[in-house]
Amino acid sequence: MASASFPAATFSLSLPRGFARVKTTHASLFPSFSGLDSGDRATCLSEVSYRRSSNHGSWILRAIRAELPPEKTEPMVPPYNVLITGSTKGIGYALVKEFLRAGDNVLICSRSAERVESAAKGLREEFGEQHVWGTVCDVRVGKDVKALVSFARKKLKYIDIWINNAGSNAYSYKPLAETSDEVLMEVVTTNTLGLMICCREAINMMLSQPRGGHIFNIDGAGSDGRPTPRFAAYGATKRSVVHLTKSLQAELQMQDVKNVMVHNLSPGMVITDLLMSGATTKQAKFFINILAEPAEVVAEYLVPCIRSVPISGSTKPTYIRFLTGLKAYSQIFSRFAFGARRNRHVVED
């Protein structure tokens, strides 16, 4: 995969007459990145201050590091309190079960009351009522997400790990020119607006917690900048996930926040109803058989990686990937060289 980097740059800030000119240095607001396995970090100076000169009535702008008053902090130790949006089916549900197997407490949510009730009932029967909570939440609606936070505080007191998994392509696979307004609104409001609302509320919740917390935003097809024909809107929204995560990381660093982190989580190609609804072309079937894995397999790998982040005590954001570039290329090579993985999930033409 091609790499790109933006070196640190020094620039002058032009001000109207009567203002002093100062130089500021911008370093790694757009961090360098290379390959599918690189970490993503963003740092920047934070605050603008001013000083009035008694002689000239001028103002001087200077980039300084924001300093927050010291706050009481608590260590984050397992078992963790975990909240996962869109967690009544698919990869979200598989992640829930894996966290519960690890001994954590999990809050599930979905916009469907029926699915929440059914999923919570099954999980409680398997893992015990004291570890599972469920509530209805439409991530596209601010008041719903605020209510989700209130519910989490009431039932669990705090959330250690918040995973933004809710997403949609409206089960639509067709060219953008043939896509309805309703489908576009469903995709964009769920994947972009919903993610922003959830990140906002999760950050505010965790800033108020002495133990802080970790937010994981799930990416998807298109997040690496590759084209996503027949589901262009979905790919565009998933590309924005990576940018949003970097921006939030930078904002928290601007405020010198060290105990709230925003990360990216990449499950790769997962066998779900959403994916299989698009298995209608020869190319789609080819890649599904080569690269896709059952949700349970993906969750079994991802959850220990997620749980290791707070344990490590690292103050740097991370990008956890199930399907790395090396793994993908090796599986594609095996298919061409040895015919491996043919007809694993769908019969190819």
N, C-alpha and C positions, 0 to 999 in steps of 0.2 A: 504494500500500500504506500502511496506517495506520502511524503512527510512535508511539513511546512513549519516554519518558525518565524516569530516576530521578535527581533532583538530589542533590547532596551533602547529607548529613544529619548533624546533631550530636545525640548522644544521651548520656544518663548511664548508667553501669554501676552497678546497685544491688548493694551488697555487705552481708554480715552485719555486725552490730555489731562494732566493733573494726577495721573496714577503712575506709580513706579512699575517698571518692567522687571519681572523676576523669572528665573528659569526653574522649571520643575522637571523632575525625572520620572518617567513612567516606565516601570519595569514589570514585565510578565503579566500585564493585565490580560494579554492574549498569550497564554503560555505555549511553549513549543510542544509539539506532539509528534509521535512517530509510531506507526504500526498499530495493530489492534490491541496490543497488550500494554501500551504505555499508560502511565498514571496521568491524571489530569489535576494540575494545580494552578491556582491563580492567586496572586498577591498584589496588593497595591497600597499606596499611601492613602490616607483616608480623609482627613478633615481640612477644611479651608479656614484659616484664621485671618483676622485683619488687625492692622495697627494704624492708628491715626497719628500723623506727624503734626506737632503743634506749630511748626514753622511753615509748612507748605500746604497743610490741609489735604495731604495725599494719603492714599491707602496702599498697603502692601499685602498682596496675597501670598500665602506661603503654605505649601503642602506639609502637613505635620501628621504624626501618628496619633490616632484617637486613643484616648486613655479613659477607661471605664473605672469606676470605683470598685475596689476589691469586694468580691462577694463570697459568701460561704459556699463551698463546693462539697459534693459528696462523691465517693467512688462509685462507679457503675459495675456491679458484680451480678452474675447470674444467680437465680433464674431471672430472665428479662421479661419485662412487660412489652408486648409487641402488638402493634396495630397495622393491619394490612387492608388497604382499600381494594374493592373488586375481588373479594376473597371467598366467594361461595362456589366457585368452580374454576377449572383450568389451573394454570400455574399458581394463582393466588391461593387456591384451596390446598394445593400440594405443599406450598410453603407453610401454610398454617399447620398442617399435620406434622411436618418435619420439626417445626419449632416446638410443638406440643410433645413430640417424642423426646426432645432434648430437655423437657421439664419446664419450659417457659409458659407464661400466661399470654393468651392471645385474644384480641378483640377483632372480630370479623365484621364486615359491613358490605352492603350492596344496596342498590336502589330498589330492589325487589324484596318486599317483606316476606313473601312466601319462600324465596330462596334462603334468606337469612335464617328463618325459623327452621327450615329443613336441614340446612348445613349445621347449625348450632346443635340441633337435637342429635344428629349423628356423631358429631365430635364429642359431645358430653357423654354419650353412651360409651365411647371408646376411651376417652381420656379423663373423664370426671368433670362434674359440673363446676368445680372450684377453679378450673383453668380456662374456661371458655366463656366469652361474652359476645353478644351480637346485637347489632342495631341497624336500622335503615338509614342510609345516607346517599344522597345524590351529590356527587362531588362537584357538579356544575353549579350548585346553589350554595352561596356563601353561608346562609343561615343554617343549612343542613350540616355543613362542615363544622361550624361553631358549635352546633348541638352535639356533634360527634366528639369534639374535644371535651365538652361538659360531661358527656356520658363516660368518657375515658377517665376523667378526673374523679367522678363519683364512684366508679367501680374499681379502678386500679390505682388511683391517686396520681400516677405519673406514667409516661410512656418512654421507654428506653430506645426502642427501634420502631420507626414509622416507615412503612414501605408503600410507596405510591404505585400501585399496580393497576388500578382501574383504567381501562382503555377500551377503545372501540374502533372498528372500521365499518360499523353498521352492516356487517356481513355483505358488503358490496365490493365486487371486483369487476370494474369496467372503466373505460377511459374517462378522464375528468370531463370531457366534453359531453358525456352521456350521464353524468352524475347529477342527481337531483339536489335542490337546495336543502331538503330535509336530511339527506345523507351527509352533506357537507357540514351542516350545523351539528349533527350528532357527533361526527368525528372530531371537529375542531373544538367544540365546547367541552367534550369529555376529555380529550387528550391534552389540550393546551390550557384552556380556561380552568378546567377542573384541577389540573396539576398545579397551576399557579395558586389557586385558592387553598389547596391542601398544603402546599409548601408554606404559604403565609401563616396559616393557622398552626401548623406543626412547629415552625420556628418560634412563633410567639409563645406557644405552650412550653417548649423546651427551654427558652430563655428564662422562663419563670421557675424552672426546676433547678434546684441546687446541683443535681446530678447531670444536667444537660440532656443530651440525646443525639441520636443519629437518624438521619433521613436518607432513604434510598429511593431514587427515582429510576423506574424501570424503562429501559430504552426499547427499541424494536427496529423492524426493517426500515431502512432509510436513515437511521441515526448516524451512520458512518459517511453519509453523503452520497451513497450509491443510489441510482434511480430505482423507483418502485412503480413500474408501469402497471396499470389496472387498479392501483390503490395509491395514487399520487398524493391525495390529501392526507392519508394515514402516514405515509413516509415523510411528508413535510412536517407534520406535527411531531413525529419522533425525532427528526433532526433537531427540532427546537428544544427537546428535552436536554440534550447535551449542553446547549448554549445556556439554558436556564440554570442548570446545575452549576456551571462555571460562574455565572453572574452571582448566584446566591453565595457561593463559596467566597467570592471576592467581597461581597457586602459584609459577610460575617467577619472576614479578616480586617476590613476597614474599621470595624467596631472593636477589634481585638478580642473577639469571642473565641474561646478555645475549647469550650465543652459542648458546643453544638456544631455538628458537621453535616454537610450535604454530599452524598455520594451518588454514583451511577451504578446500576445493576443491570447486567445483560444476560438474560436467560438463553439467548440464541433462538433457534427455531424449535418451538415446542408443539407437540401434537395436542391441539385443542380444537374445539368446534370452530373457533375463529379461523385457524389456519386451514383446516380441512375443507371449509366452505369455499376456499379458493383453489382447491386441487382439481382444476378442470382442464388444464392445458398440459401438454407433454413436458414442457420445461418445468412447470410447477411440480408435477409428480416426480420428475427426475431429482430435483433438489430436496424435496420433502423426504424422499427415501434415503438420500445420502446424508443430509445434515440434521434432520429433525429427530428429537428424542421425546419419549413420554415425559409428562410433567413431573412424575414421581422421581425419575432419574435425575432431572435437572435440579429439583428441590433438594434431593439428597446431597448434591454437590454444593449448592449455593448456601444453604443454611449454616453449615459449619464455618464457611468463609465470612458470612455476615456476622455471626456471633463472635468471631475472632477479632473483629474491629474494635469494639469497646474493651475487650480483654487486653488488647495490645497497648491501650492508652495512647495511641498515636493521635496527633493533632493535625494530621494531613488527610485530605480527602482521598478516596480511592475509587477505582473503577473495577468492579468484580465481573469477570466474564466466564460464562460456561463454555461457549463456543469460541475458542481463540482462533486467530488466523492460521496458526500452524496446524491445529486440529482439523479445521475446515479443509485446508489444502491437502492434507494427508488422506482424508476420507475421499476427496474428489479424485486424487491420484489412484487410490485403491480401486475405485469404481472403474476408471478407464483401463487400469493395468490388469485387474483381476476380475472385474465384473461384480465386485462386492456391493452389498447393500441394495441390490436390485429387488424391487417389489416388497420392501420391508413393511411399508405402511399402506401403500396403494399400488394397484396393478398398473404398470406402465404400458403404454400403447406399443 
